[in-house]
Amino acid sequence: MTTFLSILVWIFVFMFLVLIHELGHFFAAKKSGVKVLEFGIGIPPKALTLWRDKDGTEYTLNWIPLWGFVRLKGEDPTDKETFTAKDSFIQANIFHKILILLGGVLVNFLFAWIVFAVLFMVGIKPITIAPENATAQRNTSYLMPTMSFLVEKGYVDEKDFAVDPTVQALHSEWLWYTIGMRTGDVIKTIDGQSVDSLTITSALQQAIGKEVALQVLRNEEMISLMLPCPEQDCILWVAFQGIEKELPVMKFWFVESWWIALKEMGAQSSHMLYTLGSLGEWLVTFHGKQVKDTLNKFTSPVGAVDVGRTIFMRTWAIGYAAFAAMISLALAVFNLLPIPALDGGRLVGVIIQHVLWLKKETYFTIEGYLNVVFFLLLLLLWVYLIFKDLDQVWWISIF
């Protein structure tokens, strides 16, 4: 797949996932009796109006093709007429408000579940093998498993995959690089304990909170390195070479495939929430370096283009379908976060307003300001990740 084609495919897939998310809000509002004023593709300013339906909903195309939105009647407290109308969002009962706010997330979850289940019924190989030390949590993903997980489940023989851990990829911000590790290095021992690609994780877990000695083979010469293993985050994100065996096909019967699909969603959601939680912890405690290190684990649509292209080259369309389902799941999990401007934040606000009987006009005015502030902050984060990926993935330096 060429770079240009991979960009086009990614834009199509991403916008499709965004549109079905917004359609979830759209149909939930329609069924709840709340009028939809605008269904927008992209981020304003408006480029043109595509059409207007019989209910008065305006369908628009906007200049920044990165997202979409549904504008409901009665979300602007300054407009007294629409704010107090019977078909406005603010006048809907609490259950309809929750349904509307969760509509997009539910559609993204449902899409991911269906795609995962179908792929497990058809049969799919893992789209990638995760480094054993890529997460502090136990990896239970079938689509992005560790070799130890495949060995545990009986998919592969440990003897065939227990190879010398040869470093394949490093990044200048990650721990291995800062101690002098280089691509091609073969890790022989950790604190005198011999390790391979399957046992290195347990050896690192024993090293948490202290400094350990490594014996590394580099260009037929054995060298010694000292590795500080932070107690909070001894997660090194190193990919290892040497696993060249044929990977197994994950295939299940009809009923079991739906259950495995749910387990896959749980495994990936757990990892995403752990990483997001780490970022939130470092932000609250003002640990600048840890924040930067955690952000390096995230990718923007720019980086996702390269990831998608790599997956397509390895597994063709079936792997890319799994990748699309993962992005849909990521959109759902991210939007559930209790942050203003996201669905989860608005959901928390609606519940607080209902439980405490706060004055609607006052509350939604305050919420409007909070949404604008956090939307700008999220946009800045988006821009930062884009610049990071341009530099790290595409080797394009903006500054």
Backbone torsions as a table, in degrees:
resi	resn	phi	psi	omega
1	MET	NA	125.2	179.1
2	THR	-71.3	162.2	179.9
3	THR	-60.0	-44.1	-178.9
4	PHE	-62.2	-44.5	-179.7
5	LEU	-66.6	-39.0	179.4
6	SER	-63.7	-35.7	176.9
7	ILE	-66.1	-44.9	179.9
8	LEU	-62.7	-44.5	-180.0
9	VAL	-63.4	-42.2	-179.4
10	TRP	-64.0	-43.6	179.1
11	ILE	-59.9	-44.2	179.5
12	PHE	-61.3	-47.0	-177.9
13	VAL	-65.1	-46.9	-177.6
14	PHE	-62.9	-46.6	-179.4
15	MET	-66.9	-32.8	175.4
16	PHE	-61.5	-45.4	-179.7
17	LEU	-66.0	-37.3	177.4
18	VAL	-66.7	-42.6	-177.3
19	LEU	-66.4	-39.9	178.7
20	ILE	-69.4	-29.4	174.0
21	HIS	-62.1	-49.4	-179.4
22	GLU	-67.9	-32.0	176.2
23	LEU	-64.3	-31.2	174.8
24	GLY	-60.8	-46.3	175.2
25	HIS	-62.2	-42.9	-175.0
26	PHE	-59.9	-53.5	-177.0
27	PHE	-70.7	-33.0	176.6
28	ALA	-63.9	-39.7	177.9
29	ALA	-66.2	-44.2	179.7
30	LYS	-59.8	-45.8	-178.9
31	LYS	-68.6	-23.5	-178.9
32	SER	-90.6	0.1	178.9
33	GLY	80.2	17.3	178.2
34	VAL	-99.1	130.6	-177.3
35	LYS	-75.8	134.5	175.4
36	VAL	-96.1	115.7	-178.5
37	LEU	-78.9	-36.7	-175.9
38	GLU	-151.4	137.2	170.1
39	PHE	-114.4	107.5	-172.6
40	GLY	-107.0	135.2	173.3
41	ILE	-102.0	119.8	-175.5
42	GLY	92.7	178.7	-179.6
43	ILE	-104.4	133.8	179.3
44	PRO	-55.3	156.5	20.1
45	PRO	-77.7	155.3	-176.9
46	LYS	-69.1	134.9	175.6
47	ALA	-92.2	-46.9	178.1
48	LEU	-164.7	160.5	174.9
49	THR	-96.5	123.7	-177.8
50	LEU	-77.6	-48.5	174.4
51	TRP	-169.2	174.1	177.8
52	ARG	-131.7	127.3	-176.4
53	ASP	-85.1	-179.6	-174.8
54	LYS	-67.7	-21.0	178.6
55	ASP	-86.8	-1.2	178.8
56	GLY	91.1	6.0	178.0
57	THR	-75.0	129.9	-179.7
58	GLU	-97.8	127.2	179.3
59	TYR	-104.0	118.4	-170.7
60	THR	-123.3	155.9	173.5
61	LEU	-115.4	126.4	-175.4
62	ASN	-110.9	165.5	-167.1
63	TRP	-73.3	-29.0	-176.8
64	ILE	-102.9	103.9	-172.0
65	PRO	-83.1	57.8	-176.9
66	LEU	-119.6	-9.3	-175.8
67	TRP	-157.8	-162.8	176.2
68	GLY	-159.9	172.5	-179.2
69	PHE	-159.8	159.5	172.6
70	VAL	-122.6	122.0	179.6
71	ARG	-102.2	118.8	-175.6
72	LEU	-98.6	154.4	176.1
73	LYS	-70.1	135.7	175.0
74	GLY	87.6	22.5	176.1
75	GLU	-99.0	-3.5	-179.8
76	ASP	-110.3	105.5	-177.4
77	PRO	-63.2	-21.2	-179.5
78	THR	-75.9	-18.0	178.0
79	ASP	-95.3	90.6	-173.1
80	LYS	-61.1	-34.2	-176.1
81	GLU	-66.8	-50.1	-178.6
82	THR	-77.8	-28.4	-176.9
83	PHE	-65.7	-32.0	-177.4
84	THR	-103.8	2.8	-179.3
85	ALA	-67.9	151.6	-177.8
86	LYS	-64.9	-30.0	-178.7
87	ASP	-96.6	24.5	178.5
88	SER	-93.7	158.2	-179.6
89	PHE	-62.7	-42.5	-174.3
90	ILE	-66.7	-26.8	-179.7
91	GLN	-88.2	-6.4	178.4
92	ALA	-69.3	154.6	178.8
93	ASN	-73.0	166.7	-172.8
94	ILE	-60.4	-36.9	-178.1
95	PHE	-68.4	-39.1	177.0
96	HIS	-68.1	-37.3	177.2
97	LYS	-62.1	-44.6	179.2
98	ILE	-62.8	-43.3	178.9
99	LEU	-60.4	-43.2	-179.5
100	ILE	-65.1	-45.1	-176.9
101	LEU	-69.3	-30.7	-179.8
102	LEU	-92.4	-5.0	-175.5
103	GLY	-57.3	-45.4	-178.7
104	GLY	-67.0	-43.6	179.4
105	VAL	-61.5	-43.9	-179.1
106	LEU	-62.1	-39.0	178.9
107	VAL	-66.1	-42.3	178.3
108	ASN	-64.4	-41.2	176.0
109	PHE	-62.0	-45.1	-177.9
110	LEU	-63.7	-42.5	178.9
111	PHE	-60.5	-47.2	-179.8
112	ALA	-61.4	-42.9	-178.6
113	TRP	-62.6	-45.9	-178.8
114	ILE	-63.6	-46.6	-178.5
115	VAL	-63.7	-46.2	178.3
116	PHE	-58.1	-46.8	-177.4
117	ALA	-62.0	-44.2	179.6
118	VAL	-63.1	-42.9	-179.6
119	LEU	-64.1	-38.5	178.4
120	PHE	-71.0	-28.2	175.3
121	MET	-72.1	-43.1	-179.6
122	VAL	-70.1	-38.7	-176.9
123	GLY	108.9	124.0	-178.0
124	ILE	-145.4	140.1	173.9
125	LYS	-82.3	157.2	173.6
126	PRO	-54.6	136.2	-178.5
127	ILE	-77.2	-19.7	174.6
128	THR	-164.6	158.2	174.5
129	ILE	-102.2	119.8	-177.9
130	ALA	-75.1	141.9	173.4
131	PRO	-57.2	143.0	-178.2
132	GLU	-59.5	-29.6	-176.4
133	ASN	-107.8	26.3	-176.7
134	ALA	-80.3	-12.1	-179.2
135	THR	-149.4	149.3	177.0
136	ALA	-75.9	-16.2	-179.9
137	GLN	-93.5	161.2	176.3
138	ARG	-72.6	128.7	-177.6
139	ASN	-84.6	118.5	178.5
140	THR	-118.3	20.1	179.5
141	SER	-77.7	137.8	175.3
142	TYR	-86.0	-28.1	-177.4
143	LEU	-88.5	-25.5	177.1
144	MET	-132.2	59.0	-173.5
145	PRO	-82.3	164.5	165.2
146	THR	-87.8	161.8	177.9
147	MET	-64.1	-34.2	179.9
148	SER	-64.1	-34.4	177.5
149	PHE	-66.8	-41.5	178.5
150	LEU	-65.3	-37.7	176.9
151	VAL	-65.3	-44.2	-179.6
152	GLU	-60.0	-39.8	-178.2
153	LYS	-81.8	-5.4	177.3
154	GLY	83.4	14.7	180.0
155	TYR	-77.7	-28.9	-179.0
156	VAL	-135.8	161.4	177.2
157	ASP	-92.3	128.5	-177.2
158	GLU	-56.3	-35.7	-177.6
159	LYS	-63.3	-29.2	-177.8
160	ASP	-81.2	-18.9	-172.1
161	PHE	-120.4	-3.3	177.8
162	ALA	-81.8	86.2	-175.1
163	VAL	-111.7	166.1	175.9
164	ASP	-61.5	131.3	178.7
165	PRO	-73.6	98.7	179.1
166	THR	-100.3	122.1	-174.8
167	VAL	-66.7	125.8	-178.2
168	GLN	-104.4	-36.0	-174.7
169	ALA	-142.9	138.6	178.0
170	LEU	-137.6	159.7	173.6
171	HIS	-132.6	147.0	-172.6
172	SER	-62.6	-19.7	-179.2
173	GLU	-92.6	-9.1	-172.4
174	TRP	-90.8	157.4	-168.7
175	LEU	-59.8	-43.4	-177.8
176	TRP	-58.2	-41.0	-177.4
177	TYR	-65.4	-39.1	-174.8
178	THR	-68.1	-19.4	179.6
179	ILE	-95.1	1.4	177.8
180	GLY	101.9	9.6	176.5
181	MET	-69.3	148.3	-178.2
182	ARG	-133.6	154.6	174.7
183	THR	-58.1	133.4	-178.4
184	GLY	97.4	-13.1	177.3
185	ASP	-65.0	141.2	177.1
186	VAL	-110.6	118.3	-178.9
187	ILE	-82.5	118.5	-176.6
188	LYS	-97.4	-44.9	-178.8
189	THR	-141.5	152.1	171.6
190	ILE	-124.3	114.9	-175.4
191	ASP	52.7	41.1	177.3
192	GLY	82.6	-4.8	-179.2
193	GLN	-94.9	123.0	177.7
194	SER	-64.8	138.5	-177.7
195	VAL	-131.1	155.7	170.0
196	ASP	-132.3	-173.0	-174.6
197	SER	-63.9	-18.7	-178.9
198	LEU	-98.9	-25.0	-175.6
199	THR	-101.0	-6.0	-175.9
200	ILE	-65.0	-31.5	-179.3
201	THR	-63.4	-48.7	-179.3
202	SER	-63.8	-35.2	178.0
203	ALA	-65.1	-39.2	178.7
204	LEU	-69.6	-35.7	179.3
205	GLN	-62.9	-34.6	177.5
206	GLN	-71.2	-17.1	-176.2
207	ALA	-94.3	-4.3	-174.8
208	ILE	-58.4	130.7	176.8
209	GLY	87.0	6.0	179.0
210	LYS	-143.4	175.5	177.7
211	GLU	-101.9	131.6	-175.5
212	VAL	-123.5	157.7	-179.5
213	ALA	-96.9	133.8	177.1
214	LEU	-113.0	141.3	169.0
215	GLN	-108.4	121.0	-172.8
216	VAL	-124.8	134.4	176.3
217	LEU	-94.0	117.8	-179.6
218	ARG	-130.7	116.7	-179.9
219	ASN	51.7	47.4	177.4
220	GLU	66.6	15.4	177.5
221	GLU	-121.2	131.3	179.7
222	MET	-86.7	124.7	179.4
223	ILE	-124.7	159.0	-179.5
224	SER	-110.0	137.2	177.1
225	LEU	-132.3	150.1	176.3
226	MET	-107.6	127.8	-176.0
227	LEU	-114.6	113.1	170.7
228	PRO	-79.7	126.6	-176.2
229	CYS	-112.0	95.4	-174.6
230	PRO	-57.3	141.1	-178.1
231	GLU	-65.7	-37.1	-176.0
232	GLN	-78.2	-29.0	-170.3
233	ASP	-155.2	66.1	175.0
234	CYS	-86.1	61.2	-179.4
235	ILE	-118.3	116.0	-163.7
236	LEU	-101.9	-18.3	176.0
237	TRP	52.0	58.3	176.5
238	VAL	-115.9	131.8	174.9
239	ALA	-93.0	141.0	-178.6
240	PHE	-113.1	145.1	176.3
241	GLN	-86.5	174.5	167.7
242	GLY	104.4	-8.4	179.6
243	ILE	-96.0	95.3	-173.3
244	GLU	-113.1	0.9	-177.0
245	LYS	-71.4	160.9	177.8
246	GLU	-69.3	128.7	-179.4
247	LEU	-84.7	152.0	-176.1
248	PRO	-76.3	157.7	173.9
249	VAL	-90.4	127.8	176.5
250	MET	-88.4	109.7	-177.9
251	LYS	-140.9	132.6	-175.5
252	PHE	-134.8	161.5	175.1
253	TRP	-69.0	168.0	-170.5
254	PHE	-53.0	-56.8	-175.6
255	VAL	-66.0	-44.6	-177.6
256	GLU	-63.0	-33.4	-177.5
257	SER	-62.5	-35.1	178.5
258	TRP	-69.3	-35.5	178.3
259	TRP	-70.9	-43.1	178.0
260	ILE	-63.8	-36.6	177.8
261	ALA	-62.0	-41.0	177.1
262	LEU	-64.3	-41.4	177.9
263	LYS	-63.5	-38.4	177.5
264	GLU	-63.1	-43.3	177.3
265	MET	-62.0	-40.1	178.8
266	GLY	-65.0	-41.9	-179.7
267	ALA	-63.5	-46.0	-178.2
268	GLN	-71.5	-38.4	178.1
269	SER	-63.9	-40.7	179.5
270	SER	-60.9	-43.0	179.8
271	HIS	-66.2	-41.8	179.3
272	MET	-62.9	-44.4	-179.1
273	LEU	-66.1	-35.9	177.5
274	TYR	-63.0	-45.4	-179.2
275	THR	-66.5	-42.9	177.9
276	LEU	-64.9	-37.7	177.8
277	GLY	-64.8	-38.7	176.9
278	SER	-62.3	-43.0	178.8
279	LEU	-61.5	-45.1	179.4
280	GLY	-62.1	-39.2	179.4
281	GLU	-63.7	-44.7	-179.1
282	TRP	-68.1	-35.3	178.9
283	LEU	-65.2	-43.3	-178.5
284	VAL	-65.3	-37.1	-176.6
285	THR	-93.7	4.0	174.7
286	PHE	59.7	42.0	174.7
287	HIS	-93.7	93.7	-173.3
288	GLY	-59.6	-46.6	-177.0
289	LYS	-65.8	-41.2	179.9
290	GLN	-65.5	-36.5	176.5
291	VAL	-60.8	-46.0	-179.3
292	LYS	-64.4	-41.7	179.1
293	ASP	-62.6	-40.5	179.7
294	THR	-68.7	-39.9	178.4
295	LEU	-62.4	-29.4	178.5
296	ASN	-65.3	-16.5	178.7
297	LYS	-85.3	-10.8	178.0
298	PHE	-95.1	159.3	176.8
299	THR	-134.2	153.7	177.5
300	SER	-98.9	177.2	174.3
301	PRO	-55.5	-29.1	178.6
302	VAL	-64.2	-47.5	178.2
303	GLY	-69.0	-33.8	-179.2
304	ALA	-64.7	-29.7	176.7
305	VAL	-58.4	-46.2	-178.9
306	ASP	-68.9	-40.5	177.8
307	VAL	-61.1	-46.7	179.9
308	GLY	-61.7	-40.4	179.1
309	ARG	-63.9	-42.4	178.8
310	THR	-62.5	-43.8	179.3
311	ILE	-63.4	-41.0	-179.9
312	PHE	-63.8	-42.0	-179.5
313	MET	-65.1	-29.5	-178.9
314	ARG	-85.5	-40.3	-169.2
315	THR	-126.3	1.8	-179.8
316	TRP	60.9	-153.6	-168.5
317	ALA	-64.3	-33.1	-176.9
318	ILE	-66.3	-37.2	176.2
319	GLY	-69.9	-36.2	179.2
320	TYR	-68.1	-33.7	175.8
321	ALA	-62.8	-40.8	176.8
322	ALA	-63.9	-39.9	178.1
323	PHE	-61.5	-42.9	178.1
324	ALA	-61.9	-40.0	178.3
325	ALA	-65.4	-36.8	177.2
326	MET	-64.3	-40.8	178.2
327	ILE	-65.2	-40.4	177.8
328	SER	-61.2	-42.5	177.7
329	LEU	-64.4	-41.1	179.0
330	ALA	-62.6	-40.7	177.3
331	LEU	-61.4	-41.5	-179.8
332	ALA	-65.0	-48.2	-178.7
333	VAL	-63.1	-45.7	-178.5
334	PHE	-62.5	-42.1	-178.8
335	ASN	-70.1	-17.1	178.0
336	LEU	-82.3	-10.4	-179.3
337	LEU	-61.8	138.9	-177.9
338	PRO	-77.3	61.1	-178.4
339	ILE	-118.6	130.7	176.5
340	PRO	-51.5	145.7	-177.4
341	ALA	87.0	-17.4	174.5
342	LEU	-101.3	161.7	-179.0
343	ASP	-58.1	-40.4	-179.8
344	GLY	-63.7	-40.4	178.1
345	GLY	-65.2	-42.2	178.5
346	ARG	-66.8	-36.2	178.4
347	LEU	-62.6	-45.4	177.7
348	VAL	-60.1	-42.8	179.9
349	GLY	-62.2	-43.7	179.4
350	VAL	-62.3	-41.0	180.0
351	ILE	-67.1	-42.7	178.2
352	ILE	-61.3	-45.5	-179.6
353	GLN	-61.6	-37.7	-179.0
354	HIS	-73.1	-45.1	-176.2
355	VAL	-68.4	-41.2	-176.5
356	LEU	-90.2	-0.6	179.8
357	TRP	53.9	45.6	178.1
358	LEU	-73.7	150.5	179.1
359	LYS	-63.4	126.0	-172.3
360	LYS	-60.0	-47.2	-176.9
361	GLU	-59.7	-45.2	-178.4
362	THR	-66.7	-46.6	-176.1
363	TYR	-62.9	-47.4	-175.5
364	PHE	-73.3	-20.9	171.6
365	THR	-68.3	-46.6	178.0
366	ILE	-62.7	-44.2	-179.8
367	GLU	-61.0	-37.3	179.2
368	GLY	-60.2	-44.2	178.1
369	TYR	-64.7	-42.5	179.2
370	LEU	-62.1	-40.9	179.5
371	ASN	-62.1	-40.9	179.8
372	VAL	-64.7	-45.8	-178.6
373	VAL	-61.4	-48.3	-177.0
374	PHE	-73.1	-29.0	174.8
375	PHE	-63.7	-41.7	178.2
376	LEU	-65.8	-38.8	177.6
377	LEU	-64.4	-42.6	177.8
378	LEU	-65.6	-36.0	177.7
379	LEU	-65.5	-40.0	176.6
380	LEU	-64.0	-40.8	176.7
381	LEU	-62.0	-41.6	178.1
382	TRP	-59.2	-47.4	-179.5
383	VAL	-63.2	-41.8	178.6
384	TYR	-59.8	-45.8	-179.2
385	LEU	-65.2	-35.5	177.8
386	ILE	-64.1	-47.7	179.0
387	PHE	-62.5	-40.2	178.2
388	LYS	-60.0	-45.3	-178.0
389	ASP	-70.5	-35.0	175.9
390	LEU	-60.0	-37.9	-178.9
391	ASP	-77.4	-45.1	-173.5
392	GLN	-82.8	-36.4	-174.1
393	VAL	-97.2	-43.8	-174.9
394	TRP	-102.8	-2.4	177.2
395	TRP	60.4	36.5	177.3
396	ILE	-111.2	117.3	-179.8
397	SER	-96.4	123.8	-176.8
398	ILE	-82.8	-36.1	-177.0
399	PHE	-113.2	NA	NA
